[in-house]
Amino acid sequence: MRKRSRGGRSSAALAGPPKDLGERSAAADSAGQDPCASGGDATLCGWKQLSNGELASAETTLTQAVKDAPAADHGAKSAALSGLGEIYVGQGRIDEAKVLLRKAADLGNEGAKKRLQTLVLPVRETAPAPGAALRPELRERPQREVRLPQR
């Protein structure tokens, strides 16, 4: 899925929210509740902002959600960390994303584990197939002898 920020810039493909957050978001929507309203669920709000392409707002919201998550609530903290990791992926901040996704994975977040695996795969370089013709501009061209008329 491809997301656009409000600035119109395209970001990297972002993963969706963890399954439990997706279910809670659907329940809140059907009940007409806004998780971003005062007193709402900050993690759920951050993921909603993220899915709407509001990366700056989502980053602020999820950063606060990580700080506010109770130490014993690994699910909330890992979901917020995973969301921040997705934002960083979208911004091309891959090394920072890996750190956050690793923390989320260490707290048991399966989505973060899977996403982390996609970020650590080596980039495969492709070489031309044996016998493939070089582009014409790369081939050595024969030189023509130029003779000037004699006077």
OpenMM code with the backbone's topology and positions (N, CA, C; nanometers):
from openmm import Vec3, app, unit

residues = "MET ARG LYS ARG SER ARG GLY GLY ARG SER SER ALA ALA LEU ALA GLY PRO PRO LYS ASP LEU GLY GLU ARG SER ALA ALA ALA ASP SER ALA GLY GLN ASP PRO CYS ALA SER GLY GLY ASP ALA THR LEU CYS GLY TRP LYS GLN LEU SER ASN GLY GLU LEU ALA SER ALA GLU THR THR LEU THR GLN ALA VAL LYS ASP ALA PRO ALA ALA ASP HIS GLY ALA LYS SER ALA ALA LEU SER GLY LEU GLY GLU ILE TYR VAL GLY GLN GLY ARG ILE ASP GLU ALA LYS VAL LEU LEU ARG LYS ALA ALA ASP LEU GLY ASN GLU GLY ALA LYS LYS ARG LEU GLN THR LEU VAL LEU PRO VAL ARG GLU THR ALA PRO ALA PRO GLY ALA ALA LEU ARG PRO GLU LEU ARG GLU ARG PRO GLN ARG GLU VAL ARG LEU PRO GLN ARG".split()
positions = [
    Vec3(0.0851, -0.1157, 0.0000),
    Vec3(0.0000, 0.0000, 0.0000),
    Vec3(0.0898, 0.1220, 0.0000),
    Vec3(0.0549, 0.2210, -0.0799),
    Vec3(0.1369, 0.3410, -0.0957),
    Vec3(0.0658, 0.4566, -0.0276),
    Vec3(0.1367, 0.5302, 0.0531),
    Vec3(0.0781, 0.6411, 0.1276),
    Vec3(0.1368, 0.7722, 0.0804),
    Vec3(0.0586, 0.8781, 0.0903),
    Vec3(0.1061, 1.0116, 0.0582),
    Vec3(0.0905, 1.0990, 0.1814),
    Vec3(0.1944, 1.1774, 0.2067),
    Vec3(0.1844, 1.2716, 0.3170),
    Vec3(0.1090, 1.3933, 0.2681),
    Vec3(0.0671, 1.4792, 0.3567),
    Vec3(-0.0066, 1.5970, 0.3168),
    Vec3(0.0760, 1.6891, 0.2278),
    Vec3(0.2080, 1.6813, 0.2372),
    Vec3(0.2944, 1.7628, 0.1541),
    Vec3(0.2996, 1.7128, 0.0111),
    Vec3(0.2351, 1.5990, -0.0179),
    Vec3(0.2302, 1.5469, -0.1515),
    Vec3(0.3464, 1.4542, -0.1854),
    Vec3(0.4423, 1.4427, -0.0965),
    Vec3(0.5548, 1.3544, -0.1233),
    Vec3(0.5133, 1.2111, -0.0960),
    Vec3(0.5568, 1.1239, -0.1813),
    Vec3(0.5270, 0.9832, -0.1656),
    Vec3(0.6261, 0.9201, -0.0686),
    Vec3(0.5788, 0.8318, 0.0147),
    Vec3(0.6675, 0.7630, 0.1084),
    Vec3(0.6797, 0.6178, 0.0661),
    Vec3(0.7668, 0.5474, 0.1312),
    Vec3(0.7827, 0.4052, 0.1037),
    Vec3(0.6547, 0.3325, 0.1414),
    Vec3(0.6393, 0.2156, 0.0868),
    Vec3(0.5227, 0.1361, 0.1206),
    Vec3(0.5227, 0.1085, 0.2700),
    Vec3(0.4132, 0.1375, 0.3321),
    Vec3(0.4036, 0.1214, 0.4768),
    Vec3(0.3183, 0.0000, 0.5099),
    Vec3(0.3554, -0.0676, 0.6174),
    Vec3(0.2775, -0.1813, 0.6643),
    Vec3(0.1527, -0.1305, 0.7365),
    Vec3(0.0533, -0.2136, 0.7424),
    Vec3(-0.0684, -0.1770, 0.8129),
    Vec3(-0.0509, -0.1941, 0.9630),
    Vec3(-0.1494, -0.1503, 1.0386),
    Vec3(-0.1405, -0.1620, 1.1846),
    Vec3(-0.1457, -0.3076, 1.2295),
    Vec3(-0.0959, -0.3337, 1.3503),
    Vec3(-0.1081, -0.4697, 1.4048),
    Vec3(-0.2554, -0.5119, 1.4056),
    Vec3(-0.2793, -0.6411, 1.3953),
    Vec3(-0.4154, -0.6945, 1.3830),
    Vec3(-0.5081, -0.6441, 1.4932),
    Vec3(-0.4615, -0.6475, 1.6187),
    Vec3(-0.5489, -0.6059, 1.7286),
    Vec3(-0.5846, -0.4574, 1.7172),
    Vec3(-0.4903, -0.3756, 1.6710),
    Vec3(-0.5218, -0.2331, 1.6531),
    Vec3(-0.6189, -0.2124, 1.5384),
    Vec3(-0.6039, -0.2918, 1.4340),
    Vec3(-0.6973, -0.2840, 1.3223),
    Vec3(-0.8397, -0.3158, 1.3670),
    Vec3(-0.8518, -0.4173, 1.4504),
    Vec3(-0.9841, -0.4558, 1.5021),
    Vec3(-1.0400, -0.3473, 1.5944),
    Vec3(-0.9539, -0.2921, 1.6814),
    Vec3(-0.9989, -0.1850, 1.7712),
    Vec3(-1.0359, -0.0596, 1.6935),
    Vec3(-0.9619, -0.0323, 1.5872),
    Vec3(-0.9914, 0.0844, 1.5040),
    Vec3(-1.1263, 0.0682, 1.4353),
    Vec3(-1.1520, -0.0520, 1.3830),
    Vec3(-1.2805, -0.0791, 1.3180),
    Vec3(-1.3952, -0.0659, 1.4171),
    Vec3(-1.3752, -0.1161, 1.5390),
    Vec3(-1.4788, -0.1063, 1.6423),
    Vec3(-1.5043, 0.0397, 1.6791),
    Vec3(-1.3976, 0.1190, 1.6917),
    Vec3(-1.4125, 0.2614, 1.7250),
    Vec3(-1.4845, 0.3351, 1.6130),
    Vec3(-1.4507, 0.3030, 1.4883),
    Vec3(-1.5173, 0.3672, 1.3743),
    Vec3(-1.6661, 0.3348, 1.3726),
    Vec3(-1.7001, 0.2067, 1.3949),
    Vec3(-1.8418, 0.1685, 1.3912),
    Vec3(-1.9197, 0.2298, 1.5072),
    Vec3(-1.8496, 0.2597, 1.6174),
    Vec3(-1.9157, 0.3226, 1.7322),
    Vec3(-1.9123, 0.4750, 1.7219),
    Vec3(-1.8514, 0.5266, 1.6151),
    Vec3(-1.8441, 0.6710, 1.5972),
    Vec3(-1.7462, 0.7394, 1.6911),
    Vec3(-1.6481, 0.6639, 1.7407),
    Vec3(-1.5492, 0.7195, 1.8338),
    Vec3(-1.4219, 0.7556, 1.7583),
    Vec3(-1.3630, 0.8685, 1.7939),
    Vec3(-1.2375, 0.9118, 1.7341),
    Vec3(-1.1256, 0.8885, 1.8343),
    Vec3(-1.0309, 0.7980, 1.8036),
    Vec3(-0.9229, 0.7711, 1.8986),
    Vec3(-0.8315, 0.8921, 1.9190),
    Vec3(-0.8409, 0.9892, 1.8291),
    Vec3(-0.7570, 1.1087, 1.8415),
    Vec3(-0.8239, 1.2186, 1.9247),
    Vec3(-0.9484, 1.1943, 1.9662),
    Vec3(-1.0167, 1.2913, 2.0516),
    Vec3(-0.9531, 1.2899, 2.1896),
    Vec3(-0.9743, 1.3943, 2.2633),
    Vec3(-0.9177, 1.4060, 2.3975),
    Vec3(-0.9481, 1.2811, 2.4795),
    Vec3(-0.8432, 1.2242, 2.5387),
    Vec3(-0.8609, 1.1050, 2.6215),
    Vec3(-0.8649, 0.9762, 2.5419),
    Vec3(-0.8428, 0.9837, 2.4100),
    Vec3(-0.8458, 0.8638, 2.3261),
    Vec3(-0.7174, 0.7836, 2.3382),
    Vec3(-0.7131, 0.6747, 2.2669),
    Vec3(-0.5985, 0.5839, 2.2671),
    Vec3(-0.4904, 0.6411, 2.1747),
    Vec3(-0.3780, 0.6836, 2.2312),
    Vec3(-0.2731, 0.7495, 2.1541),
    Vec3(-0.2120, 0.6558, 2.0497),
    Vec3(-0.1930, 0.5299, 2.0837),
    Vec3(-0.1352, 0.4358, 1.9880),
    Vec3(-0.2283, 0.4166, 1.8702),
    Vec3(-0.3556, 0.3976, 1.8982),
    Vec3(-0.4558, 0.3819, 1.7934),
    Vec3(-0.4650, 0.5087, 1.7094),
    Vec3(-0.4607, 0.6228, 1.7739),
    Vec3(-0.4641, 0.7512, 1.7037),
    Vec3(-0.3424, 0.7648, 1.6111),
    Vec3(-0.2234, 0.7310, 1.6626),
    Vec3(-0.1020, 0.7412, 1.5821),
    Vec3(-0.1075, 0.6537, 1.4586),
    Vec3(-0.1582, 0.5314, 1.4735),
    Vec3(-0.1707, 0.4424, 1.3581),
    Vec3(-0.2752, 0.4945, 1.2598),
    Vec3(-0.3810, 0.5559, 1.3116),
    Vec3(-0.4829, 0.6140, 1.2228),
    Vec3(-0.4199, 0.7284, 1.1426),
    Vec3(-0.3427, 0.8137, 1.2097),
    Vec3(-0.2746, 0.9225, 1.1402),
    Vec3(-0.1767, 0.8669, 1.0370),
    Vec3(-0.1055, 0.7631, 1.0740),
    Vec3(-0.0104, 0.7003, 0.9832),
    Vec3(-0.0808, 0.6466, 0.8591),
    Vec3(-0.1923, 0.5785, 0.8793),
    Vec3(-0.2650, 0.5216, 0.7651),
    Vec3(-0.3261, 0.6307, 0.6764),
    Vec3(-0.3465, 0.7498, 0.7322),
    Vec3(-0.3965, 0.8626, 0.6536),
    Vec3(-0.2839, 0.9422, 0.5885),
    Vec3(-0.1586, 0.8990, 0.6105),
    Vec3(-0.0450, 0.9674, 0.5510),
    Vec3(-0.0001, 1.0914, 0.6257),
    Vec3(-0.0498, 1.1102, 0.7470),
    Vec3(-0.0135, 1.2263, 0.8291),
    Vec3(0.1097, 1.1903, 0.9121),
    Vec3(0.2250, 1.1805, 0.8447),
    Vec3(0.3447, 1.1268, 0.9088),
    Vec3(0.3952, 1.2128, 1.0238),
    Vec3(0.3929, 1.3431, 1.0089),
    Vec3(0.4436, 1.4301, 1.1165),
    Vec3(0.3573, 1.4168, 1.2422),
    Vec3(0.2253, 1.4192, 1.2247),
    Vec3(0.1344, 1.4046, 1.3389),
    Vec3(0.1479, 1.2667, 1.4015),
    Vec3(0.1569, 1.1657, 1.3162),
    Vec3(0.1694, 1.0287, 1.3660),
    Vec3(0.2991, 1.0112, 1.4447),
    Vec3(0.4066, 1.0718, 1.3968),
    Vec3(0.5342, 1.0603, 1.4682),
    Vec3(0.5246, 1.1223, 1.6072),
    Vec3(0.4632, 1.2388, 1.6157),
    Vec3(0.4468, 1.3053, 1.7454),
    Vec3(0.3591, 1.2217, 1.8381),
    Vec3(0.2469, 1.1741, 1.7856),
    Vec3(0.1522, 1.0970, 1.8659),
    Vec3(0.2138, 0.9659, 1.9143),
    Vec3(0.2804, 0.8943, 1.8241),
    Vec3(0.3373, 0.7645, 1.8620),
    Vec3(0.4578, 0.7796, 1.9542),
    Vec3(0.5341, 0.8858, 1.9381),
    Vec3(0.6459, 0.9109, 2.0302),
    Vec3(0.5922, 0.9296, 2.1720),
    Vec3(0.4832, 1.0055, 2.1832),
    Vec3(0.4222, 1.0265, 2.3146),
    Vec3(0.3612, 0.8962, 2.3669),
    Vec3(0.3043, 0.8162, 2.2773),
    Vec3(0.2451, 0.6886, 2.3189),
    Vec3(0.3517, 0.5947, 2.3758),
    Vec3(0.4708, 0.5961, 2.3173),
    Vec3(0.5801, 0.5127, 2.3692),
    Vec3(0.6165, 0.5578, 2.5100),
    Vec3(0.6247, 0.6891, 2.5288),
    Vec3(0.6609, 0.7428, 2.6613),
    Vec3(0.5543, 0.7130, 2.7658),
    Vec3(0.4275, 0.7195, 2.7252),
    Vec3(0.3172, 0.7040, 2.8192),
    Vec3(0.2753, 0.5587, 2.8434),
    Vec3(0.3219, 0.4670, 2.7615),
    Vec3(0.2794, 0.3271, 2.7757),
    Vec3(0.3282, 0.2707, 2.9083),
    Vec3(0.2397, 0.2070, 2.9826),
    Vec3(0.2821, 0.1439, 3.1081),
    Vec3(0.3873, 0.0366, 3.0797),
    Vec3(0.4841, 0.0257, 3.1671),
    Vec3(0.5934, -0.0701, 3.1478),
    Vec3(0.5415, -0.2129, 3.1297),
    Vec3(0.4332, -0.2451, 3.1966),
    Vec3(0.3798, -0.3810, 3.1898),
    Vec3(0.2980, -0.4059, 3.0629),
    Vec3(0.2605, -0.2995, 2.9912),
    Vec3(0.1769, -0.3144, 2.8717),
    Vec3(0.2660, -0.3238, 2.7479),
    Vec3(0.3210, -0.4431, 2.7263),
    Vec3(0.4115, -0.4643, 2.6135),
    Vec3(0.3403, -0.4437, 2.4800),
    Vec3(0.2132, -0.4774, 2.4729),
    Vec3(0.1391, -0.4646, 2.3475),
    Vec3(0.1294, -0.3206, 2.3001),
    Vec3(0.0920, -0.2301, 2.3912),
    Vec3(0.0772, -0.0888, 2.3547),
    Vec3(0.2120, -0.0293, 2.3155),
    Vec3(0.3131, -0.0609, 2.3952),
    Vec3(0.4454, -0.0047, 2.3668),
    Vec3(0.5005, -0.0583, 2.2346),
    Vec3(0.4866, -0.1892, 2.2119),
    Vec3(0.5412, -0.2469, 2.0889),
    Vec3(0.4657, -0.1971, 1.9656),
    Vec3(0.3345, -0.1750, 1.9788),
    Vec3(0.2564, -0.1229, 1.8654),
    Vec3(0.2984, 0.0197, 1.8319),
    Vec3(0.3244, 0.1011, 1.9346),
    Vec3(0.3688, 0.2390, 1.9119),
    Vec3(0.5092, 0.2401, 1.8512),
    Vec3(0.5984, 0.1550, 1.9020),
    Vec3(0.7338, 0.1454, 1.8460),
    Vec3(0.7302, 0.0999, 1.7005),
    Vec3(0.6430, 0.0036, 1.6715),
    Vec3(0.6294, -0.0474, 1.5364),
    Vec3(0.5796, 0.0631, 1.4421),
    Vec3(0.4843, 0.1414, 1.4891),
    Vec3(0.4339, 0.2537, 1.4090),
    Vec3(0.5427, 0.3555, 1.3802),
    Vec3(0.6214, 0.3874, 1.4821),
    Vec3(0.7335, 0.4800, 1.4612),
    Vec3(0.8331, 0.4219, 1.3614),
    Vec3(0.8572, 0.2909, 1.3713),
    Vec3(0.9463, 0.2258, 1.2756),
    Vec3(0.8955, 0.2391, 1.1337),
    Vec3(0.7647, 0.2238, 1.1156),
    Vec3(0.7049, 0.2388, 0.9824),
    Vec3(0.7213, 0.3819, 0.9298),
    Vec3(0.7053, 0.4784, 1.0182),
    Vec3(0.7236, 0.6181, 0.9774),
    Vec3(0.8661, 0.6386, 0.9284),
    Vec3(0.9620, 0.5872, 1.0050),
    Vec3(1.1024, 0.6029, 0.9679),
    Vec3(1.1336, 0.5323, 0.8369),
    Vec3(1.0730, 0.4173, 0.8135),
    Vec3(1.0908, 0.3496, 0.6850),
    Vec3(1.0399, 0.4410, 0.5742),
    Vec3(0.9225, 0.4987, 0.5955),
    Vec3(0.8638, 0.5881, 0.4960),
    Vec3(0.9473, 0.7115, 0.4689),
    Vec3(1.0257, 0.7515, 0.5668),
    Vec3(1.1113, 0.8689, 0.5516),
    Vec3(1.2509, 0.8310, 0.5038),
    Vec3(1.2742, 0.7021, 0.4844),
    Vec3(1.4053, 0.6560, 0.4400),
    Vec3(1.5079, 0.6471, 0.5516),
    Vec3(1.4637, 0.6551, 0.6745),
    Vec3(1.5533, 0.6484, 0.7913),
    Vec3(1.5616, 0.5027, 0.8375),
    Vec3(1.6164, 0.4190, 0.7515),
    Vec3(1.6121, 0.2743, 0.7699),
    Vec3(1.6856, 0.2281, 0.8956),
    Vec3(1.8030, 0.2827, 0.9223),
    Vec3(1.8775, 0.2392, 1.0413),
    Vec3(1.8002, 0.2694, 1.1691),
    Vec3(1.7375, 0.3871, 1.1754),
    Vec3(1.6567, 0.4214, 1.2933),
    Vec3(1.5336, 0.3317, 1.3010),
    Vec3(1.4745, 0.3027, 1.1861),
    Vec3(1.3577, 0.2146, 1.1825),
    Vec3(1.3929, 0.0768, 1.2368),
    Vec3(1.5089, 0.0255, 1.1984),
    Vec3(1.5512, -0.1068, 1.2448),
    Vec3(1.5628, -0.1117, 1.3972),
    Vec3(1.6148, -0.0049, 1.4568),
    Vec3(1.6299, -0.0007, 1.6029),
    Vec3(1.4927, -0.0101, 1.6696),
    Vec3(1.3979, 0.0694, 1.6220),
    Vec3(1.2642, 0.0698, 1.6821),
    Vec3(1.1906, -0.0612, 1.6568),
    Vec3(1.2026, -0.1129, 1.5360),
    Vec3(1.1363, -0.2393, 1.5046),
    Vec3(1.1964, -0.3549, 1.5845),
    Vec3(1.3274, -0.3501, 1.6100),
    Vec3(1.3919, -0.4526, 1.6920),
    Vec3(1.3355, -0.4476, 1.8338),
    Vec3(1.3189, -0.3247, 1.8896),
    Vec3(1.2611, -0.3113, 2.0250),
    Vec3(1.1192, -0.3663, 2.0277),
    Vec3(1.0407, -0.3341, 1.9239),
    Vec3(0.9029, -0.3838, 1.9179),
    Vec3(0.9019, -0.5356, 1.9053),
    Vec3(0.9910, -0.5898, 1.8233),
    Vec3(0.9994, -0.7352, 1.8058),
    Vec3(1.0395, -0.8028, 1.9361),
    Vec3(1.1321, -0.7407, 2.0088),
    Vec3(1.1751, -0.7973, 2.1379),
    Vec3(1.0616, -0.7992, 2.2398),
    Vec3(0.9620, -0.7119, 2.2209),
    Vec3(0.8452, -0.7103, 2.3096),
    Vec3(0.7360, -0.8055, 2.2599),
    Vec3(0.7658, -0.8797, 2.1525),
    Vec3(0.6716, -0.9806, 2.1043),
    Vec3(0.5866, -0.9389, 1.9864),
    Vec3(0.6148, -0.8260, 1.9241),
    Vec3(0.5348, -0.7794, 1.8112),
    Vec3(0.5743, -0.8564, 1.6849),
    Vec3(0.4860, -0.9462, 1.6409),
    Vec3(0.5131, -1.0313, 1.5242),
    Vec3(0.5231, -0.9507, 1.3956),
    Vec3(0.4399, -0.8481, 1.3807),
    Vec3(0.4452, -0.7630, 1.2613),
    Vec3(0.5796, -0.6928, 1.2498),
    Vec3(0.6320, -0.6484, 1.3627),
    Vec3(0.7631, -0.5827, 1.3633),
    Vec3(0.8724, -0.6822, 1.3247),
    Vec3(0.8584, -0.8062, 1.3706),
    Vec3(0.9571, -0.9088, 1.3347),
    Vec3(0.9589, -0.9312, 1.1841),
    Vec3(0.8403, -0.9414, 1.1261),
    Vec3(0.8308, -0.9642, 0.9819),
    Vec3(0.8838, -0.8435, 0.9045),
    Vec3(0.8480, -0.7237, 0.9491),
    Vec3(0.8929, -0.6025, 0.8805),
    Vec3(1.0443, -0.5895, 0.8895),
    Vec3(1.0988, -0.6230, 1.0036),
    Vec3(1.2430, -0.6157, 1.0233),
    Vec3(1.3153, -0.7091, 0.9260),
    Vec3(1.2587, -0.8259, 0.9028),
    Vec3(1.3202, -0.9204, 0.8090),
    Vec3(1.3266, -0.8617, 0.6686),
    Vec3(1.2265, -0.7841, 0.6305),
    Vec3(1.2290, -0.7251, 0.4959),
    Vec3(1.3343, -0.6161, 0.4850),
    Vec3(1.3729, -0.5577, 0.5977),
    Vec3(1.4709, -0.4495, 0.5953),
    Vec3(1.6144, -0.4987, 0.6039),
    Vec3(1.6351, -0.6224, 0.6454),
    Vec3(1.7708, -0.6721, 0.6607),
    Vec3(1.8134, -0.7632, 0.5466),
    Vec3(1.7248, -0.7867, 0.4516),
    Vec3(1.7624, -0.8681, 0.3375),
    Vec3(1.8666, -0.7934, 0.2553),
    Vec3(1.9692, -0.8618, 0.2111),
    Vec3(2.0713, -0.7928, 0.1319),
    Vec3(2.0150, -0.7498, -0.0031),
    Vec3(2.0645, -0.6396, -0.0520),
    Vec3(2.0242, -0.5915, -0.1833),
    Vec3(2.0946, -0.6778, -0.2865),
    Vec3(2.0191, -0.7317, -0.3776),
    Vec3(2.0760, -0.8198, -0.4790),
    Vec3(2.1129, -0.7380, -0.6013),
    Vec3(2.2385, -0.7423, -0.6337),
    Vec3(2.2829, -0.6712, -0.7524),
    Vec3(2.2649, -0.7625, -0.8714),
    Vec3(2.2223, -0.7047, -0.9818),
    Vec3(2.2025, -0.7847, -1.1007),
    Vec3(2.3105, -0.7504, -1.2022),
    Vec3(2.3635, -0.8511, -1.2629),
    Vec3(2.4639, -0.8343, -1.3664),
    Vec3(2.4003, -0.8714, -1.4998),
    Vec3(2.4530, -0.8169, -1.6081),
    Vec3(2.3972, -0.8553, -1.7373),
    Vec3(2.4154, -1.0052, -1.7605),
    Vec3(2.3212, -1.0632, -1.8279),
    Vec3(2.3293, -1.2052, -1.8585),
    Vec3(2.4501, -1.2311, -1.9475),
    Vec3(2.5133, -1.3471, -1.9314),
    Vec3(2.6283, -1.3777, -2.0167),
    Vec3(2.5879, -1.3690, -2.1635),
    Vec3(2.6704, -1.3042, -2.2418),
    Vec3(2.6442, -1.2911, -2.3850),
    Vec3(2.5480, -1.1790, -2.4197),
    Vec3(2.4983, -1.1064, -2.3186),
    Vec3(2.4058, -0.9965, -2.3480),
    Vec3(2.4810, -0.8851, -2.4184),
    Vec3(2.4178, -0.8270, -2.5161),
    Vec3(2.4820, -0.7194, -2.5922),
    Vec3(2.4908, -0.5938, -2.5078),
    Vec3(2.5994, -0.5238, -2.5203),
    Vec3(2.6142, -0.3959, -2.4520),
    Vec3(2.5306, -0.2918, -2.5237),
    Vec3(2.4952, -0.1902, -2.4516),
    Vec3(2.4223, -0.0809, -2.5151),
    Vec3(2.5127, -0.0203, -2.6220),
    Vec3(2.4558, 0.0256, -2.7319),
    Vec3(2.5380, 0.0776, -2.8412),
    Vec3(2.6323, 0.1892, -2.7976),
    Vec3(2.5890, 0.2752, -2.7086),
    Vec3(2.6754, 0.3855, -2.6686),
    Vec3(2.7938, 0.3409, -2.5842),
    Vec3(2.7907, 0.2160, -2.5346),
    Vec3(2.9008, 0.1656, -2.4547),
    Vec3(3.0002, 0.0832, -2.5376),
    Vec3(2.9588, 0.0442, -2.6581),
    Vec3(3.0495, -0.0330, -2.7432),
    Vec3(3.1532, 0.0590, -2.8056),
    Vec3(3.2658, 0.0019, -2.8297),
    Vec3(3.3693, 0.0791, -2.8985),
    Vec3(3.3288, 0.0906, -3.0451),
    Vec3(3.3299, 0.2121, -3.0946),
    Vec3(3.2908, 0.2351, -3.2330),
    Vec3(3.4149, 0.2395, -3.3216),
    Vec3(3.4031, 0.1863, -3.4405),
    Vec3(3.5183, 0.1917, -3.5304),
    Vec3(3.5483, 0.3363, -3.5699),
    Vec3(3.6747, 0.3649, -3.5828),
    Vec3(3.7179, 0.4985, -3.6225),
    Vec3(3.7256, 0.5045, -3.7746),
    Vec3(3.6756, 0.6132, -3.8297),
    Vec3(3.6888, 0.6341, -3.9736),
    Vec3(3.8055, 0.7275, -4.0003),
    Vec3(3.8732, 0.6987, -4.1037),
    Vec3(3.9829, 0.7869, -4.1409),
    Vec3(3.9249, 0.9023, -4.2221),
    Vec3(3.9603, 1.0187, -4.1815),
    Vec3(3.9114, 1.1380, -4.2518),
    Vec3(4.0264, 1.1950, -4.3331),
    Vec3(4.0039, 1.2120, -4.4620),
    Vec3(4.1073, 1.2686, -4.5480),
    Vec3(4.0624, 1.4072, -4.5924),
    Vec3(4.1502, 1.4981, -4.5724),
    Vec3(4.1240, 1.6354, -4.6154),
    Vec3(4.1652, 1.6515, -4.7615),
    Vec3(4.0868, 1.7283, -4.8368),
    Vec3(4.1253, 1.7490, -4.9779),
    Vec3(4.2601, 1.8193, -4.9873),
    Vec3(4.3396, 1.7822, -5.0820),
    Vec3(4.4710, 1.8453, -5.1000),
    Vec3(4.4562, 1.9663, -5.1880),
    Vec3(4.5404, 2.0654, -5.1656),
    Vec3(4.5340, 2.1864, -5.2459),
    Vec3(4.6409, 2.1914, -5.3468),
] * unit.nanometer
topology = app.Topology()
chain = topology.addChain("A")
for resn in residues:
    res = topology.addResidue(resn, chain)
    for name in ("N", "CA", "C"):
        topology.addAtom(name, app.Element.getBySymbol(name[0]), res)
